[in-house]
Protein backbone atom coordinates (compact mmCIF):
# COMPACT_ATOMS: atom_id res chain seq x y z
CA UNK A 1 0.00 0.00 0.00
CA UNK A 2 1.30 3.44 -0.93
CA UNK A 3 1.82 5.83 1.97
CA UNK A 4 -0.02 9.13 1.55
CA UNK A 5 1.21 12.07 3.60
CA UNK A 6 0.41 15.77 3.52
CA UNK A 7 2.84 18.67 3.76
CA UNK A 8 0.74 20.77 6.12
CA UNK A 9 -0.12 24.41 5.56
CA UNK A 10 0.09 26.84 8.46
CA UNK A 11 -3.30 28.54 8.81
CA UNK A 12 -3.23 32.14 10.02
CA UNK A 13 -5.87 34.28 11.70
CA UNK A 14 -6.88 37.74 10.48
CA UNK A 15 -4.40 39.05 13.06
CA UNK A 16 -1.67 37.00 11.30
CA UNK A 17 -1.26 34.61 14.23
CA UNK A 18 -1.12 30.83 13.86
CA UNK A 19 -4.71 29.58 13.73
CA UNK A 20 -4.64 26.40 15.82
CA UNK A 21 -8.40 25.83 15.55
CA UNK A 22 -8.15 25.78 11.76
CA UNK A 23 -5.12 23.50 11.98
CA UNK A 24 -7.15 21.11 14.14
CA UNK A 25 -9.97 21.03 11.59
CA UNK A 26 -7.60 20.22 8.75
CA UNK A 27 -5.63 17.53 10.60
CA UNK A 28 -8.78 15.89 12.01
CA UNK A 29 -10.45 15.64 8.61
CA UNK A 30 -7.32 14.36 6.88
CA UNK A 31 -6.89 11.55 9.40
CA UNK A 32 -10.54 10.56 8.92
CA UNK A 33 -9.92 10.43 5.17
CA UNK A 34 -6.96 8.07 5.44
CA UNK A 35 -3.90 10.33 5.61
CA UNK A 36 -0.87 8.33 6.77
CA UNK A 37 1.26 11.20 8.01
CA UNK A 38 2.11 14.87 8.15
CA UNK A 39 5.11 17.00 7.31
CA UNK A 40 5.07 19.77 9.90
CA UNK A 41 6.93 23.00 9.10
CA UNK A 42 7.97 22.02 5.61
CA UNK A 43 7.93 24.22 2.50
CA UNK A 44 4.12 24.34 2.33
CA UNK A 45 3.95 25.64 5.91
CA UNK A 46 5.57 28.98 4.94
CA UNK A 47 8.28 27.99 7.40
CA UNK A 48 10.70 30.85 6.61
CA UNK A 49 8.06 33.23 8.02
CA UNK A 50 7.61 31.29 11.27
CA UNK A 51 9.59 32.07 14.41
CA UNK A 52 11.47 29.34 16.26
CA UNK A 53 8.85 29.33 19.00
CA UNK A 54 5.99 29.18 16.50
CA UNK A 55 7.53 26.17 14.77
CA UNK A 56 7.93 24.23 18.01
CA UNK A 57 4.46 25.24 19.15
CA UNK A 58 2.92 24.00 15.88
CA UNK A 59 4.86 20.73 16.11
CA UNK A 60 3.76 20.07 19.67
CA UNK A 61 0.18 20.97 18.84
CA UNK A 62 0.07 18.50 15.93
CA UNK A 63 1.67 15.79 18.09
CA UNK A 64 -1.10 16.22 20.68
CA UNK A 65 -3.77 16.18 17.98
CA UNK A 66 -2.47 13.14 16.10
CA UNK A 67 -1.80 10.93 19.16
CA UNK A 68 0.27 8.34 17.25
CA UNK A 69 -2.47 7.79 14.66
CA UNK A 70 -0.27 9.06 11.82
CA UNK A 71 3.40 9.73 11.15
CA UNK A 72 4.87 13.13 12.01
CA UNK A 73 8.00 14.43 10.31
CA UNK A 74 9.36 17.82 11.31
CA UNK A 75 11.05 20.10 8.78
CA UNK A 76 14.12 21.66 10.37
CA UNK A 77 16.70 21.73 7.59
CA UNK A 78 18.64 24.84 6.64
CA UNK A 79 21.77 25.98 4.83
CA UNK A 80 23.67 26.16 8.13
CA UNK A 81 24.90 22.72 9.20
CA UNK A 82 25.58 23.67 12.82
CA UNK A 83 22.15 25.30 13.19
CA UNK A 84 20.48 22.26 11.62
CA UNK A 85 22.19 19.96 14.12
CA UNK A 86 20.91 22.09 17.00
CA UNK A 87 17.39 22.10 15.56
CA UNK A 88 17.47 18.31 15.08
CA UNK A 89 18.69 17.73 18.63
CA UNK A 90 15.79 19.79 19.95
CA UNK A 91 13.32 18.06 17.64
CA UNK A 92 14.35 14.54 18.60
CA UNK A 93 13.23 15.26 22.16
CA UNK A 94 9.68 15.45 20.77
CA UNK A 95 7.45 12.48 19.93
CA UNK A 96 8.09 12.44 16.18
CA UNK A 97 8.94 9.87 13.53
CA UNK A 98 11.85 11.86 12.22
CA UNK A 99 13.10 15.09 10.68
CA UNK A 100 12.86 16.32 7.10
CA UNK A 101 16.10 17.99 6.00
CA UNK A 102 16.11 20.05 2.83
CA UNK A 103 19.35 20.35 0.90
CA UNK A 104 21.25 23.54 1.79
CA UNK A 105 19.82 26.34 -0.32
CA UNK A 106 21.30 29.56 -1.72
CA UNK A 107 24.94 28.63 -0.99
CA UNK A 108 24.85 25.81 -3.59
CA UNK A 109 27.34 23.32 -2.09
CA UNK A 110 28.85 20.73 -4.43
CA UNK A 111 28.45 16.97 -3.97
CA UNK A 112 31.26 16.82 -1.41
CA UNK A 113 29.65 19.63 0.57
CA UNK A 114 26.22 17.97 0.48
CA UNK A 115 27.70 14.70 1.70
CA UNK A 116 29.62 16.44 4.49
CA UNK A 117 26.47 18.36 5.54
CA UNK A 118 24.30 15.27 5.94
CA UNK A 119 27.15 13.18 7.31
CA UNK A 120 27.72 15.70 10.11
CA UNK A 121 24.02 15.83 10.98
CA UNK A 122 23.43 12.06 10.88
CA UNK A 123 26.52 11.53 13.05
CA UNK A 124 25.28 14.04 15.64
CA UNK A 125 21.66 12.94 16.07
CA UNK A 126 19.77 9.68 16.57
CA UNK A 127 16.36 10.43 15.07
CA UNK A 128 15.32 9.20 11.62
CA UNK A 129 16.27 11.53 8.78
CA UNK A 130 14.33 12.08 5.58
CA UNK A 131 16.45 13.74 2.92
CA UNK A 132 14.63 16.40 0.92
CA UNK A 133 15.75 16.88 -2.67
CA UNK A 134 14.05 19.88 -4.30
CA UNK A 135 16.53 21.40 -6.79
CA UNK A 136 13.95 23.80 -8.28
CA UNK A 137 13.91 25.66 -4.96
CA UNK A 138 17.42 25.11 -3.60
CA UNK A 139 19.58 25.29 -6.72
CA UNK A 140 21.35 22.00 -5.94
CA UNK A 141 20.46 18.38 -6.63
CA UNK A 142 21.18 15.48 -4.32
CA UNK A 143 22.48 12.77 -6.64
CA UNK A 144 21.98 9.04 -6.44
CA UNK A 145 25.69 8.58 -5.79
CA UNK A 146 25.70 10.94 -2.80
CA UNK A 147 22.57 9.35 -1.33
CA UNK A 148 24.01 5.87 -1.85
CA UNK A 149 27.21 6.84 -0.01
CA UNK A 150 25.22 8.33 2.88
CA UNK A 151 23.06 5.21 3.19
CA UNK A 152 26.15 3.02 3.34
CA UNK A 153 27.36 5.09 6.29
CA UNK A 154 24.27 6.02 8.32
CA UNK A 155 21.41 3.75 9.44
CA UNK A 156 19.34 6.72 10.62
CA UNK A 157 18.95 8.12 7.10
CA UNK A 158 15.78 6.20 6.32
CA UNK A 159 13.82 8.13 3.70
CA UNK A 160 13.93 10.57 0.80
CA UNK A 161 11.42 13.14 -0.40
CA UNK A 162 12.19 13.40 -4.12
CA UNK A 163 10.65 16.63 -5.39
CA UNK A 164 11.99 16.51 -8.93
CA UNK A 165 11.43 14.49 -12.08
CA UNK A 166 14.63 12.43 -11.90
CA UNK A 167 13.03 9.00 -11.65
CA UNK A 168 16.24 7.22 -12.67
CA UNK A 169 17.63 8.11 -9.23
CA UNK A 170 14.58 6.47 -7.65
CA UNK A 171 14.96 3.25 -9.65
CA UNK A 172 18.68 2.93 -8.92
CA UNK A 173 18.30 3.64 -5.20
CA UNK A 174 15.44 1.14 -4.81
CA UNK A 175 17.57 -1.49 -6.56
CA UNK A 176 20.51 -0.80 -4.24
CA UNK A 177 18.55 -0.17 -1.01
CA UNK A 178 15.10 -1.84 -1.20
CA UNK A 179 14.14 -0.90 2.38
CA UNK A 180 14.92 2.79 1.85
CA UNK A 181 11.65 4.73 1.74
CA UNK A 182 11.24 7.15 -1.17
CA UNK A 183 8.33 9.57 -1.39
CA UNK A 184 7.29 11.66 -4.34
CA UNK A 185 7.33 15.34 -3.46
CA UNK A 186 5.66 16.34 -6.72
CA UNK A 187 1.89 16.06 -7.08
CA UNK A 188 2.32 16.56 -10.83
CA UNK A 189 3.85 13.15 -11.52
CA UNK A 190 2.96 11.07 -8.46
CA UNK A 191 1.71 8.10 -10.51
CA UNK A 192 4.88 7.94 -12.61
CA UNK A 193 6.79 8.04 -9.33
CA UNK A 194 4.83 5.06 -8.06
CA UNK A 195 5.64 3.18 -11.27
CA UNK A 196 9.34 3.94 -10.68
CA UNK A 197 9.15 2.35 -7.22
CA UNK A 198 8.32 5.22 -4.89
CA UNK A 199 6.76 4.12 -1.63
CA UNK A 200 4.36 7.02 -1.25
CA UNK A 201 3.49 10.64 -1.82
CA UNK A 202 4.01 13.77 0.26
CA UNK A 203 1.28 15.93 -1.16
CA UNK A 204 0.05 19.50 -1.21
CA UNK A 205 -3.14 18.79 -3.15
CA UNK A 206 -3.84 16.01 -0.63
CA UNK A 207 -5.21 18.70 1.69
CA UNK A 208 -8.36 18.73 -0.45
CA UNK A 209 -8.47 15.32 -2.19
CA UNK A 210 -7.25 12.74 0.30
CA UNK A 211 -10.28 10.49 -0.18
CA UNK A 212 -9.75 10.46 -3.94
CA UNK A 213 -6.02 9.80 -3.59
CA UNK A 214 -6.65 7.01 -1.10
CA UNK A 215 -9.26 5.43 -3.35
CA UNK A 216 -7.05 5.69 -6.44
CA UNK A 217 -4.08 4.06 -4.73
CA UNK A 218 -5.96 1.40 -2.77
CA UNK A 219 -7.88 0.25 -5.84
CA UNK A 220 -4.77 -0.45 -7.90
CA UNK A 221 -4.31 2.90 -9.69
CA UNK A 222 -6.41 1.71 -12.63
CA UNK A 223 -9.11 4.41 -12.65
CA UNK A 224 -8.05 6.54 -15.62
CA UNK A 225 -10.80 9.10 -15.08
CA UNK A 226 -9.77 9.64 -11.46
CA UNK A 227 -6.10 9.82 -12.46
CA UNK A 228 -6.95 12.59 -14.93
CA UNK A 229 -8.89 14.48 -12.24
CA UNK A 230 -6.00 14.22 -9.78
CA UNK A 231 -3.50 15.52 -12.32
CA UNK A 232 -5.84 18.42 -13.15
CA UNK A 233 -6.03 19.21 -9.45
CA UNK A 234 -2.25 18.98 -9.13
CA UNK A 235 -1.88 21.59 -11.86
CA UNK A 236 -4.46 23.79 -10.17
CA UNK A 237 -2.70 23.49 -6.81
CA UNK A 238 0.41 25.07 -8.32
CA UNK A 239 -1.22 27.59 -10.65
CA UNK A 240 0.44 30.29 -8.53
CA UNK A 241 3.07 30.23 -5.79
CA UNK A 242 2.32 27.43 -3.33
CA UNK A 243 0.68 27.24 -0.83
CA UNK A 244 -1.55 30.13 -1.95
CA UNK A 245 -3.82 28.03 -4.23
CA UNK A 246 -4.41 25.25 -1.71
CA UNK A 247 -5.03 27.79 1.05
CA UNK A 248 -7.69 29.37 -1.13
CA UNK A 249 -9.24 25.93 -1.72
CA UNK A 250 -9.28 25.29 2.03
CA UNK A 251 -10.84 28.72 2.52
CA UNK A 252 -13.66 27.85 0.11
CA UNK A 253 -14.22 24.73 2.24
CA UNK A 254 -14.50 26.96 5.35
CA UNK A 255 -11.44 25.39 6.94
CA UNK A 256 -9.05 28.34 7.15
CA UNK A 257 -8.65 32.01 6.30
CA UNK A 258 -7.24 32.94 2.91
CA UNK A 259 -4.20 34.54 4.55
CA UNK A 260 -0.48 34.11 3.90
CA UNK A 261 2.54 35.84 5.37
CA UNK A 262 4.64 38.13 3.25
CA UNK A 263 6.38 37.83 0.91
CA UNK A 264 3.69 35.36 -0.22
CA UNK A 265 0.25 36.77 -1.01
CA UNK A 266 -3.17 35.28 -1.66
CA UNK A 267 -3.96 34.03 -5.16
CA UNK A 268 -5.04 36.54 -7.78
CA UNK A 269 -8.63 37.11 -8.82
CA UNK A 270 -7.95 35.21 -12.04
CA UNK A 271 -6.65 32.21 -10.07
CA UNK A 272 -9.63 32.37 -7.73
CA UNK A 273 -11.98 32.25 -10.69
CA UNK A 274 -10.07 29.33 -12.19
CA UNK A 275 -10.16 27.41 -8.89
CA UNK A 276 -13.86 28.09 -8.40
CA UNK A 277 -14.62 26.85 -11.91
CA UNK A 278 -12.92 23.56 -11.05
CA UNK A 279 -14.31 23.19 -7.54
CA UNK A 280 -15.76 19.77 -8.36
CA UNK A 281 -12.19 18.45 -8.46
CA UNK A 282 -11.72 18.97 -4.73
CA UNK A 283 -15.18 19.22 -3.21
CA UNK A 284 -15.46 15.59 -2.10
HELIX and SHEET records of a PDB file:
HELIX    1   1 UNK A   20  UNK A   32  1                                  13    
HELIX    2   2 UNK A   43  UNK A   45  5                                   3    
HELIX    3   3 UNK A   47  UNK A   49  5                                   3    
HELIX    4   4 UNK A   52  UNK A   66  1                                  15    
HELIX    5   5 UNK A   81  UNK A   91  1                                  11    
HELIX    6   6 UNK A  111  UNK A  124  1                                  14    
HELIX    7   7 UNK A  135  UNK A  138  1                                   4    
HELIX    8   8 UNK A  144  UNK A  153  1                                  10    
HELIX    9   9 UNK A  167  UNK A  176  1                                  10    
HELIX   10  10 UNK A  187  UNK A  189  5                                   3    
HELIX   11  11 UNK A  190  UNK A  196  1                                   7    
HELIX   12  12 UNK A  206  UNK A  218  1                                  13    
HELIX   13  13 UNK A  224  UNK A  237  1                                  14    
HELIX   14  14 UNK A  244  UNK A  252  1                                   9    
HELIX   15  15 UNK A  269  UNK A  277  1                                   9    
HELIX   16  16 UNK A  279  UNK A  281  5                                   3    
SHEET    1   A 9 UNK A   3  UNK A   7  0                                        
SHEET    2   A 9 UNK A  37  UNK A  40  1                                        
SHEET    3   A 9 UNK A  71  UNK A  75  1                                        
SHEET    4   A 9 UNK A  98  UNK A 102  1                                        
SHEET    5   A 9 UNK A 129  UNK A 133  1                                        
SHEET    6   A 9 UNK A 157  UNK A 162  1                                        
SHEET    7   A 9 UNK A 181  UNK A 184  1                                        
SHEET    8   A 9 UNK A 200  UNK A 203  1                                        
SHEET    9   A 9 UNK A   3  UNK A   7  1                                        
END                                                                             
